[in-house]
Amino acid sequence: MAQSIKLGDDIMKVVRRESELQSRSIAGQIAHWVRIGRAIEKSGNFDHARITAALGGAIETTDLTDEEKDVWLDSFVEKMERSGSDEDAFFARRRQLGLGVGLDAAGNLVRETLTRNA
């Protein structure tokens, strides 16, 4: 029985592009990648515990196999896209002080504007 799942727009963009390049349906491309991922995880060149250790800084990424490095990089990028509570608090404080809080699409520093009562 077929089932529906939700995937992020960023993932679907990659799936659509690859499915066109490989002449597969979107579902076929996802199924293909699932089979590849499962095979890699079951291979002798892949150890998820080592990837977790590298993400936690317990081992060097240079100690990972090429397959493990690929998964580590995907996981690292995903983690870096999410802010932590300390980072959120840091930028909230900068906003309160009217300091720079990020970059706009052109790479210019964005500052929080303070509204002062006259």
Stockholm file with secondary structure:
# STOCKHOLM 1.0

chainA/1-118         MAQSIKLGDDIMKVVRRESELQSRSIAGQIAHWVRIGRAIEKSGNFDHARITAALGGAIETTDLTDEEKDVWLDSFVEKMERSGSDEDAFFARRRQLGLGVGLDAAGNLVRETLTRNA
#=GR chainA/1-118 SS CCCCCCCCHHHHHHHHHHHHHTTCCHHHHHHHHHHHHHHHHHSTTCCHHHHHHHHTTSSCGGGSCHHHHHHHHHHHHHHHTSCCHHHHHHHHHHHHHTCEEEECTTSCEEECCCCCCC
#=GC SS_cons         CCCCCCCCHHHHHHHHHHHHHTTCCHHHHHHHHHHHHHHHHHSTTCCHHHHHHHHTTSSCGGGSCHHHHHHHHHHHHHHHTSCCHHHHHHHHHHHHHTCEEEECTTSCEEECCCCCCC
//
